[in-house]
Amino acid sequence: MSEKAAPGPDTVVTACLVIIGNEILSGRTRDANLPFLSTELNKIGVRLMECRVIPDIESVIVDTVNEVRRKFDYVFTTGGIGPTHDDITADAIAKAFGVGISEHPEAVDRLTRYYADPALFTPPRRRMARIPHGGTLVDNPVSVAPGFRMENVFTFAGVPMIVEGMFLAMKHLLVGGRPVISRTIRCSQPEGFIAEKLGAVQDQHPDTEIGSYPAFRQGKPSVSLIIRGTDAAKVQSAVDDLLVALTALKAEPEEIPVT
């Protein structure tokens, strides 16, 4: 996908996020990168189709990356490229691509200038300059230690502020398709009451996705319906038909303004 020409208007460009870290799986750290990346990717016409959360185990990282890089146009990994012993993502990515890994001269230069005092540029910090052979650096405007790219796989740090900086630094490299348009309708009846009509509207609009998300508002059941698609006219048509169907059911539908 990295060298692909600009896609046509109906091209679906896909991505997968691989979140790497025992701290995520243990519940000690809450991931904040998924909502950011999914939102930003959609803006440029790249649909995040899958997210996997995996441990800091080399064989799992290797197998997962090799699977998803063949399945999706783009893969993003977060976590595991810091200075500690359990930061093994770079080594695992190298193994996934069947290449070696060593210090990247430009990464060493950046980190040397960043730390200034040689005493601060410790051996653990120097580990962050190790890049799989053939990889290109992804700029880190926050703390300098770079991420890297291997073909269609982009490897980021795990800290949300750094992920945001890295993504914004490299997003111009991505070639997207048509962005997904999303609209929301909220109604005051439970899912079971509206399910039949909802299914009928979905059948009438196969080019849109209608998701149903139940909740309680002020102690009463409600449902938010998310209508998604790449064609504005088709999305609007589905919205209109849903409003008619829900009004007939006296479900008090309310379209939530786009923000």
C-alpha positions, 0 to 999 in steps of 0.5 A: 500500500505504501507505493500505491497510487491514489485510490478510486472514490469507492476504494476501501483502505483498511488498517489494524492496530496492534496494542502491545503491553502486559500493562494493558492486559493487566488493567493497570494501564488504560489504552487511549490510542485506539480512539485517537487513531481510529478517528484520525485514520477515518479523516483521511479515508483509512478504516480501522477494521481490527484491534488486537491487544497482545502481551510482551511475548516475542513469538506472539508479536511476530505471529500477529504482525505477520498475520495482520500485515498481509491482511490489511493495507496498514498496520500500527503497533503501539508500545514496547520500544522504550529503554527497559528490558521488556521493550522487545517490540523492535526486535520482534518486528525485525524477526517478523520481517526476517531482518537484523536490528542495530543502531540507526545512525540518525536515531543515535544522532538525534538522541545524542543531541537531545540528551546533550550530556553523555552521562544522560545518554545511558545504555538503556536509552541508547537501546531506543536507537535500535531499528530493524534493518531497512526500516525508516524513522518515524519522527517523535516531536515529543521526546525524540526517540523515533518510531519506525516503518517497515513496509506497511507496518508503523511502530509507535511508542505507547505513550498517548502524547507520543503516539499522537505526535508520531502519527501527525508526523507521518500521516502524509505518507498514508493513502486513503479512500473515501472517509466514512460519514457517521450520523447518530439518532437517539430514541427512547425505546429499548432495543427489543421494541425497535429491533424489527423495524431497525432490521427492515431499514438495514435491509433496505440500505445495504450500503450503510451500516446501522449499529444499535447501542443501548443505554439508560438515560435518566433511569430509562432505557434508550438506544443510540443508532449509529448510521455509517457509510461512505456515500452522503446521500445513501447515509441521509436516506437511511437516516430519513427512513429510520426517523420515519420508522421510529416516529411510527413506533412513538420512540421519540427519535432525535437526531444528534447534531454532528460536532 
